[in-house]
Amino acid sequence: MSDTFILIPGRTSAQGCGISEGKFQEKYQTQINTLQVAPGDMQRLGLTAGDRVRLTSDHGQAEVAVAAAKGDELPEGLLFIAYGDISSRLMGGDTHGSGMPTSKGLDVQMTLLNVL
């Protein structure tokens, strides 16, 4: 089973603090490897924190653990992940002359991996 979402990668304050400890330390890695999902979408899909999903865009795919976004920080239908390896796998390479690939508003399919 898969659903279509809009992925919004970005930076987090915890990611910024984690970089001072090092990119390979737990604090930073947790940020870039955890997909934030709206609580309503988590409930609708029967997801719990730590469940793994596959995200697929027109440019690639990646597997990632999920966590519920806090309160109403994230509207249903949107997903958030901190910039890093996972988000880069889902972006295209076209920079449209800006030097930065389009990284906001990526259409992705989310497929649950641990469905029995």
C-alpha positions in Angstrom: 0.0 0.0 0.0 1.3 3.4 -0.9 0.1 7.0 -0.6 1.2 10.2 -2.3 2.7 13.0 -0.2 4.6 16.2 -0.6 8.1 16.1 0.9 9.6 19.3 2.3 13.3 18.8 3.2 14.9 21.5 5.3 17.3 22.2 8.2 16.4 21.7 11.8 17.9 23.4 14.9 18.8 20.0 16.3 20.6 19.2 13.1 22.5 22.5 13.4 23.5 21.7 17.0 24.4 18.1 16.0 26.8 19.3 13.3 29.1 20.8 16.0 29.3 17.3 17.5 30.0 15.7 14.1 28.0 14.5 11.1 28.5 10.8 12.1 27.3 11.3 15.7 23.9 10.1 16.8 22.2 13.5 17.2 22.9 14.5 13.6 22.2 11.1 12.1 18.9 10.8 13.9 17.8 14.1 12.3 18.7 13.3 8.7 17.4 9.7 8.9 14.0 10.3 10.5 10.9 11.3 8.5 8.4 13.5 10.3 4.8 12.6 9.5 1.7 14.5 10.6 0.0 12.8 13.6 -3.2 12.4 11.6 -1.4 10.7 8.8 0.4 8.4 11.3 -2.9 7.4 12.8 -4.6 6.9 9.4 -1.8 4.7 8.1 -1.4 2.8 11.4 2.2 4.0 11.8 4.1 4.1 15.0 7.4 5.8 15.7 10.3 3.8 14.3 8.3 2.0 11.6 10.1 2.0 8.2 8.8 3.3 4.9 10.1 3.6 1.4 9.9 7.0 -0.2 9.9 7.1 -4.0 10.2 10.2 -6.2 10.8 10.7 -9.9 14.5 10.8 -9.2 15.1 8.0 -6.7 14.0 6.1 -3.6 15.1 5.7 0.0 14.1 3.8 3.1 13.6 5.7 6.4 12.2 5.5 9.9 9.2 7.6 10.8 8.2 9.7 13.8 5.2 11.8 14.5 5.6 15.5 14.0 4.9 17.6 17.1 1.4 18.9 17.5 0.2 20.8 14.4 3.7 21.6 13.1 3.1 19.6 9.9 -0.2 19.6 8.1 -1.6 16.2 6.9 -0.3 15.3 3.4 3.1 16.9 4.0 6.3 15.1 5.1 9.4 16.6 6.5 13.0 15.4 6.7 16.2 17.2 7.5 18.6 17.8 4.6 21.0 14.9 4.2 21.6 11.6 2.3 18.0 10.6 2.3 16.6 13.9 1.0 19.4 14.1 -1.6 18.4 10.7 -3.1 15.0 12.0 -3.8 16.0 15.3 -5.5 16.8 15.7 -9.2 20.0 17.3 -10.4 18.5 20.2 -12.4 19.4 23.5 -10.7 17.4 25.6 -13.2 20.5 27.9 -13.3 20.5 28.6 -9.5 23.2 26.1 -8.5 20.8 24.4 -6.0 18.5 21.5 -7.1 14.8 21.9 -6.4 14.4 20.6 -2.8 11.0 21.8 -1.7 7.6 20.3 -2.6 8.8 17.0 -3.9 6.1 14.6 -4.9 6.8 11.2 -3.2 5.1 7.9 -2.8 5.3 6.5 0.7 5.1 2.7 1.0 4.9 1.0 4.3 7.6 -1.7 4.7 6.7 -3.5 7.8 3.1 -4.5 6.9 2.4 -8.1 7.7 
